Amino acid sequence: MRIWDNGPDTNRLHCANTHTIYPVTGYLHILNQLLATALARQPRARLARHAEYIARRQNPDGGFSGRQGESDLYYTAFALRALIILNALTPDRAAAAGQFLRASLTSQASIVDLFSLLYGCLVAHAGGGLDILADCPADWPERTTLLFESLRTKDGGYAKAPGAASGSTYYTFLVTLCYQMLDRELPDKDHLLQFIMSRRRDDGGFVEIPPMRRSGTNPTAAGIGILQLLKQGDLATAETQPAIDFLARMPSPEGGLRANNSIPLADLLSTFTGCWTLDQLGALNRIDRPQALAYVNSLEENNGGFRAGLWDQEIDVEYTFYGLGSLALLT
């Protein structure tokens, strides 16, 4: 798989002849399994409403879009993730999505798009047995890792684009997940560990970029996720307790979690990532779960889908995944 050719058009994906690795273990697989198992306890009619909403959002080209615009790899991956945890990714829906994913192999791409493409291929394979990357060159995983290493920064992390002065906690998490999906070893793990620990702040959480002094819920979830991937889940109390204490301070009066302590209102993304992290650290009881669940329920639409927050008037497939994930964790 020739990804992002060298030269002036450095963000173009190309693919053209081998078998593909589709791992059945790992961070994302465990996440999906846990959420799917918990959601299965919900009333079928409730789950069906959300599955039908997502199915209605599938476009004629097989992909999914956000609140407006054409099909997009990012939203397609979220829609597939939601369908898989709902146990509603039928072979027909997976095949249609596969057409869009195949067509995207020659489209302009960012690192987020590449992550979404790889993950979309994995989920479409799980849901419909499709090997979307079957025609790629035998060395496409190695070419892909070379691309990732072009994003490596001097501080040991990964950035959105080559030549960045410092790494991003978010993009480093995405690259780390991609290495696991590709079944490849991360190079220089010690430097990566130093990077992520440099993003920890005195409040116990993690930040996205070096100048930031106030931690955020989502960078903290990414930081703990990176540590879990690097250490295969074997984290010391000294590594986890500060993050637990930080996240336990993030609920707002609404019940959901805030992005950081300077923001008065909760949002569904922060609620999901914070609850997932606390759950993985065995500390979800540190927040008021019934109150958090009431917040999540308040964002659910009767005809399926979730809004981002009480301040939001629209629904989309991304926040529907966060809503379903939060519902699974909190019940």
C-alpha positions in Angstrom: 0.0 0.0 0.0 1.8 3.1 -1.2 0.5 5.8 1.2 1.3 9.5 0.8 3.8 9.3 -2.1 7.0 11.3 -1.7 6.8 14.4 -3.9 4.5 17.3 -4.3 1.3 15.3 -3.7 2.4 13.9 -0.3 -1.1 13.3 1.1 -2.4 10.8 -1.5 -3.3 7.2 -0.7 -2.6 4.5 -3.2 -3.3 0.8 -3.0 -2.8 -2.0 -5.4 -2.1 -7.3 -4.0 -1.6 -9.2 -0.8 -3.4 -10.6 2.2 -4.2 -8.1 5.0 -3.7 -8.3 8.7 -7.0 -8.0 10.6 -6.1 -8.3 14.3 -8.8 -9.7 16.6 -7.3 -8.5 19.8 -6.0 -5.2 21.0 -7.2 -1.9 22.5 -10.0 -1.1 20.0 -11.2 -4.7 19.9 -11.5 -4.9 23.7 -13.3 -1.5 23.7 -15.9 -2.8 21.1 -16.4 -6.1 22.9 -17.0 -4.5 26.2 -19.4 -1.9 24.8 -21.3 -4.4 22.7 -21.7 -6.8 25.7 -23.1 -4.0 27.9 -25.4 -2.6 25.2 -26.9 -6.0 24.6 -28.7 -5.6 28.0 -30.6 -2.6 26.7 -34.2 -3.0 25.4 -34.1 -4.1 21.7 -36.4 -1.3 20.6 -34.1 1.3 22.0 -31.1 -0.1 20.2 -33.0 -0.6 17.0 -33.9 3.1 16.9 -30.2 4.1 17.0 -29.3 1.4 14.4 -32.0 2.7 12.1 -30.9 6.3 12.5 -27.3 5.3 11.6 -28.5 3.2 8.6 -30.4 6.2 7.3 -27.2 8.3 7.4 -25.5 5.9 4.9 -25.0 7.7 1.6 -25.4 6.1 -1.9 -21.6 5.8 -2.2 -21.6 3.6 1.0 -19.9 6.2 3.2 -21.3 8.4 6.0 -21.1 12.1 6.4 -21.2 14.4 9.4 -24.0 16.9 9.9 -23.6 18.1 6.3 -21.4 17.5 3.3 -20.3 14.4 1.5 -19.2 11.0 2.8 -16.1 11.3 5.0 -13.7 8.7 6.3 -13.8 10.1 9.9 -17.6 9.8 10.2 -17.8 6.5 8.2 -15.5 5.0 10.8 -17.7 6.3 13.7 -20.8 5.0 12.0 -19.3 1.5 11.5 -18.1 1.5 15.2 -21.6 2.4 16.4 -23.2 -0.3 14.2 -20.7 -3.0 15.4 -21.4 -2.3 19.1 -25.1 -2.3 18.3 -24.7 -5.7 16.6 -26.3 -4.1 13.6 -23.6 -4.1 11.0 -25.2 -6.3 8.4 -23.2 -7.8 5.5 -25.1 -5.4 3.1 -24.2 -2.3 5.1 -20.6 -3.5 5.5 -20.3 -4.2 1.7 -21.7 -0.7 0.9 -19.2 0.9 3.3 -16.5 -1.2 1.8 -17.1 0.4 -1.6 -16.5 3.8 -0.1 -13.4 2.7 1.8 -11.9 1.1 -1.4 -12.7 4.3 -3.3 -10.9 6.3 -0.6 -7.6 4.5 -1.1 -6.8 7.1 -3.8 -8.2 10.1 -2.0 -6.5 13.0 -0.2 -5.8 11.9 3.4 -4.7 13.2 6.8 -3.4 11.1 9.7 -7.0 11.1 11.1 -8.2 9.9 7.7 -5.6 7.1 7.6 -6.5 5.9 11.1 -10.2 6.0 10.1 -9.5 4.1 6.9 -7.5 1.4 8.7 -10.1 1.1 11.5 -13.0 1.2 9.0 -11.4 -1.7 7.1 -11.0 -3.7 10.3 -14.6 -3.1 11.3 -16.0 -3.8 7.8 -14.0 -7.1 7.8 -15.5 -8.0 11.2 -19.0 -7.1 10.0 -19.0 -8.5 6.5 -15.8 -10.5 6.0 -14.5 -7.9 3.5 -10.8 -7.7 2.8 -10.7 -4.2 1.5 -6.9 -4.0 1.4 -6.4 -7.4 -0.3 -5.0 -5.9 -3.5 -2.3 -3.8 -1.8 1.4 -4.5 -2.3 2.9 -7.0 0.2 5.0 -4.2 1.8 2.1 -1.8 2.5 2.3 -2.1 6.3 6.0 -1.2 6.2 5.3 1.7 3.9 2.7 2.9 6.3 5.0 2.7 9.3 7.6 4.8 7.3 4.9 7.4 6.9 4.2 7.4 10.6 7.9 7.8 11.4 8.0 10.9 9.2 5.6 12.4 11.7 7.9 11.6 14.7 9.1 14.7 16.6 12.2 15.3 18.6 10.3 15.0 21.9 9.4 11.4 21.0 5.8 11.9 20.1 4.0 12.2 16.7 2.6 15.3 15.0 -0.2 16.0 12.5 2.4 16.7 9.7 6.1 16.3 9.2 8.4 19.0 10.6 6.4 19.9 13.6 8.4 21.3 16.6 6.6 19.0 19.1 4.3 16.1 19.2 0.6 16.0 19.9 -0.9 13.8 22.6 -4.0 13.1 20.3 -2.0 12.2 17.2 0.5 10.1 19.2 -2.5 8.1 20.5 -3.8 7.6 16.9 -0.4 6.5 15.6 0.1 4.1 18.6 -3.3 2.5 17.8 -2.4 2.3 14.1 0.8 0.4 15.0 -1.3 -2.1 17.0 -3.8 -2.5 14.1 -0.9 -3.1 11.8 0.6 -5.7 14.2 3.9 -3.8 14.2 6.2 -2.9 17.1 6.4 0.8 18.0 10.0 2.0 17.6 11.8 3.7 20.5 9.1 3.0 23.1 11.3 4.5 25.9 11.3 7.9 24.1 7.6 7.7 23.6 7.1 7.0 27.2 9.2 10.0 28.1 7.1 12.1 25.8 3.8 11.1 27.3 5.0 11.6 30.9 6.2 15.1 29.9 2.5 15.9 29.1 1.4 15.1 32.7 0.6 18.2 34.8 0.5 18.8 38.5 -3.3 18.5 38.5 -2.9 14.8 37.6 -4.1 14.9 34.0 -2.4 15.3 30.7 -2.3 18.1 28.1 -2.4 18.2 24.3 0.6 20.4 23.6 3.6 21.6 25.7 2.6 25.2 26.6 -0.7 24.1 28.2 -0.7 24.1 31.9 -4.3 23.0 32.5 -5.1 19.3 31.8 -8.0 18.2 29.7 -10.3 15.2 29.9 -9.6 14.0 26.4 -5.8 14.4 26.5 -5.9 12.5 29.8 -7.8 9.7 28.2 -5.3 9.6 25.3 -2.4 9.8 27.7 -3.6 6.8 29.8 -4.5 5.0 26.6 -0.9 5.4 25.3 0.5 4.1 28.7 -1.8 1.1 28.5 -0.6 0.3 25.0 3.0 0.8 25.9 2.8 -1.2 29.1 0.2 -3.7 28.0 -2.2 -2.5 30.7 0.3 -3.0 33.5 0.2 0.4 35.1 1.4 1.4 38.5 -0.8 3.2 41.0 1.5 6.2 40.8 0.7 6.4 37.1 -3.1 6.0 37.4 -4.1 7.6 40.7 -3.4 11.2 39.7 -5.4 10.7 36.5 -8.3 9.1 38.4 -8.3 12.0 40.8 -8.3 14.5 38.0 -11.2 12.9 36.1 -13.2 12.6 39.3 -13.2 16.4 39.4 -14.5 16.8 35.9 -18.3 16.2 36.3 -20.4 19.3 35.9 -23.7 19.9 37.8 -25.4 18.4 34.7 -23.8 15.1 35.5 -21.6 14.6 32.5 -17.9 15.3 32.3 -16.4 18.6 31.1 -13.5 19.0 28.7 -11.5 20.8 31.4 -12.1 22.6 34.7 -12.5 26.0 33.1 -15.5 24.9 31.0 -18.8 25.1 32.9 -20.8 22.6 30.7 -20.3 18.9 30.0 -20.2 17.3 26.6 -20.8 13.8 25.4 -17.2 13.3 24.0 -15.6 14.1 27.3 -18.2 12.1 29.2 -17.4 9.0 27.1 -13.6 9.3 27.1 -13.6 10.1 30.8 -15.9 7.2 31.8 -14.0 4.8 29.6 -10.7 5.7 31.2 -12.1 5.5 34.7 -13.7 2.2 33.9 -10.4 0.8 32.6 -8.7 2.0 35.7 -11.3 0.4 37.9 -12.5 3.7 39.2 -15.8 4.5 37.5 -17.4 4.6 41.0 -15.5 7.9 41.6 -18.2 9.8 39.7 -22.0 9.8 40.3 -23.0 7.2 37.8 -26.8 7.6 38.0 -26.3 11.4 37.5 -24.0 10.8 34.6 -26.4 8.3 33.1 -29.3 10.8 33.4 -27.1 13.4 31.5 -26.5 10.9 28.7 -30.2 10.0 28.5 -31.1 13.6 28.3 -29.1 13.9 25.0 -30.8 10.9 23.3 -33.3 11.7 20.6 -36.6 9.7 20.4 -36.0 8.7 16.8 -32.4 7.7 17.4 -29.1 9.5 17.7 -27.5 11.7 20.4 -26.6 15.3 20.7 -23.2 16.6 21.8 -24.5 18.4 24.9 -27.5 20.2 26.3 -26.5 23.2 24.3 -26.6 21.3 21.0 -29.6 21.2 18.7 -28.4 18.5 16.2 -27.4 14.9 16.2 -24.7 13.0 14.2 -23.1 9.6 14.0 -20.0 10.5 15.9 -21.9 11.7 19.0 -24.3 8.8 18.6 -21.3 6.5 19.1 -20.2 8.4 22.2 -23.8 8.3 23.5 -24.1 4.6 23.0 -20.6 4.0 24.6 -21.5 6.1 27.6 -24.8 4.3 28.0 -23.0 1.0 27.9 -20.4 2.0 30.5 -22.8 3.7 32.9 -25.4 0.9 33.0 
